[in-house]
Amino acid sequence: MLKRIAKIAVVTAAVALSVIATAAPAQASVSVSAYTKAGSVYDAGAGRGWFDEDGDHFYLKDNDSDGAGVYMAVWIGGVFYDEFFNSDGAGDTNHWNRDVAEGKSIEITVCVRDDGAVEGATCNTAYNSNGT
C-alpha cells in the first residue's frame, strides 16, 4: 500500500512540474529601441520606445516637457501587433508586459503624439531582424 501511495505521489509531482514548466510565457529573442526624430517644434529624442526581450516588456518614455506625448507602433514577425501611448508627462515611462514568441523579428516606430495626432516628421523606426 505504501509503495502505491509513493508511486502516485511521484507521478503527481511529475505532472505538476511539467505543467509549471510549460506554463511559463514565451520570450522573444530580440531587443530593440528607438528615439523620436526632431520635427517642427519637437526636439530629437523627445520620446523613446523599446522592447526588452528579458520578460517581454515594452516601454514608452516621454523625455521632453514639450506638452506632447509619445506613440509607439509594434510589428512582430512583419505583422502589426499593437500600439502604445504615453501622455503622462515628461519623465514618465509607461510599461506593458506581453507574451512574444521566441525567434520573431521586432519592429517599432516611435513618434511624438500631440493632442491625439501623431507627428509624422518625428517618427523613427528601429528593428531587429534576428527572427524568422
C-alpha distance (Angstrom), angle and dihedral (degrees) to the residues before:
residue distance angle dihedral
M1 . . .
L2 3.82 . .
K3 3.82 90.5 .
R4 3.80 90.1 53.7
I5 3.83 92.8 49.0
A6 3.82 90.6 47.6
K7 3.82 90.9 49.6
I8 3.83 91.4 50.2
A9 3.82 90.2 48.7
V10 3.83 91.7 51.6
V11 3.82 92.6 48.3
T12 3.82 91.3 46.8
A13 3.81 91.3 50.2
A14 3.82 91.8 48.5
V15 3.81 91.9 50.7
A16 3.80 91.4 47.7
L17 3.82 91.5 50.8
S18 3.80 92.5 48.9
V19 3.81 90.4 51.7
I20 3.79 91.0 50.0
A21 3.81 91.8 47.2
T22 3.81 93.8 51.1
A23 3.81 94.7 42.1
A24 3.82 94.5 66.7
P25 3.81 112.4 109.2
A26 3.78 118.4 -106.2
Q27 3.77 116.5 -111.7
A28 3.76 127.1 -146.7
S29 3.77 116.1 -122.3
V30 3.80 98.7 -133.1
S31 3.80 139.6 66.9
V32 3.80 126.0 -157.1
S33 3.81 137.8 180.0
A34 3.83 137.3 -173.1
Y35 3.80 137.6 -179.5
T36 3.80 124.5 -151.4
K37 3.80 119.1 -101.7
A38 3.80 125.5 -122.1
G39 3.77 112.3 -92.8
S40 3.81 134.7 166.3
V41 3.84 103.2 -43.4
Y42 3.83 96.4 -9.3
D43 3.78 124.5 98.9
A44 3.79 122.9 -131.4
G45 3.78 109.6 -96.4
A46 3.81 94.3 27.0
G47 3.79 86.7 139.0
R48 3.76 138.9 16.8
G49 3.78 131.4 -159.3
W50 3.77 127.4 -172.8
F51 3.76 146.2 166.8
D52 3.80 120.1 -141.0
E53 3.79 114.1 -156.5
D54 3.79 91.5 -156.3
G55 3.79 98.1 91.9
D56 3.83 97.3 -12.2
H57 3.80 98.0 -90.6
F58 3.80 126.6 168.4
Y59 3.80 119.4 -159.4
L60 3.80 132.9 -171.5
K61 3.80 120.4 -171.9
D62 3.80 130.3 -170.7
N63 3.81 105.5 -145.0
D64 3.81 101.2 175.8
S65 3.81 135.1 62.6
D66 3.82 91.0 -139.4
G67 3.81 94.6 123.9
A68 3.81 92.3 -110.4
G69 3.79 130.0 105.4
V70 3.79 133.2 -138.3
Y71 3.82 132.0 -105.2
M72 3.82 130.0 -162.3
A73 3.80 129.1 -171.2
V74 3.82 118.5 -165.1
W75 3.80 131.4 -156.6
I76 3.79 121.3 -172.1
G77 3.78 119.7 -165.4
G78 3.82 88.8 -8.2
V79 3.82 93.4 -57.4
F80 3.80 124.4 110.4
Y81 3.81 107.4 -104.4
D82 3.80 111.2 173.6
E83 3.78 146.7 -43.5
F84 3.79 128.5 -125.0
F85 3.81 133.7 -160.7
N86 3.78 134.0 -160.5
S87 3.78 116.4 -170.4
D88 3.81 96.4 149.8
G89 3.80 95.6 110.3
A90 3.77 140.5 -99.2
G91 3.78 115.4 -32.9
D92 3.81 95.1 19.6
T93 3.78 121.7 123.4
N94 3.80 121.3 -160.9
H95 3.80 120.2 -154.7
W96 3.80 134.8 -158.9
N97 3.80 125.4 -176.7
R98 3.81 113.0 -152.1
D99 3.79 138.0 165.2
V100 3.81 111.9 -109.3
A101 3.80 121.5 -179.6
E102 3.80 119.0 -115.7
G103 3.78 119.7 -99.7
K104 3.80 98.6 21.9
S105 3.78 124.5 133.9
I106 3.80 114.6 -115.8
E107 3.80 123.8 -149.2
I108 3.77 124.6 -179.4
T109 3.78 132.3 -175.6
V110 3.80 116.3 -161.4
C111 3.83 122.6 -166.4
V112 3.77 141.3 165.0
R113 3.82 110.7 -101.9
D114 3.79 116.8 -158.3
D115 3.82 122.6 -176.4
G116 3.82 89.8 -16.8
A117 3.82 94.6 -52.1
V118 3.79 121.2 113.5
E119 3.81 109.8 -130.8
G120 3.82 98.9 -135.1
A121 3.81 96.2 -163.3
T122 3.81 89.5 62.1
C123 3.82 95.9 53.4
N124 3.77 118.1 117.9
T125 3.81 125.7 -178.2
A126 3.77 127.7 -153.3
Y127 3.75 130.1 175.3
N128 3.73 143.9 175.3
S129 3.79 113.5 -145.4
N130 3.80 97.2 -167.6
G131 3.79 88.4 116.0
T132 3.77 133.0 79.7
